[in-house]
Amino acid sequence: MKRWTQIFKALANINRLKIINLLANGMSLTVTQITDELDISFRGTSRHLLLLHGLDILSSVGRNGHVFYSYNRSLPGDVKKIVEIFLKDV
């Protein structure tokens, strides 16, 4: 129950939904690239990414001194369905 509460809280923020939507299209981007694309502050974007990564909605890979974030395609089926429902309205 606690995990679902955290997931729903995470998905209740439009900026986090925009980030997921951006990365769900197969893109792998850095914090700076996401900040520029969505016109969100760097600090805010970083916090959103850490939260989404902590819930395994996003995955990350370090390359060339940068961290690249992408949508975690191996999400459990139930969580993936919920995320997709939320993304329909973004």
Summary of the structure (lengths in Angstrom):
residues: 90
radius of gyration: 12.3
end to end distance: 25.4
largest distance: 38.6
contacts: 242
relative contact order: 0.20
helix: 59%
strand: 14%
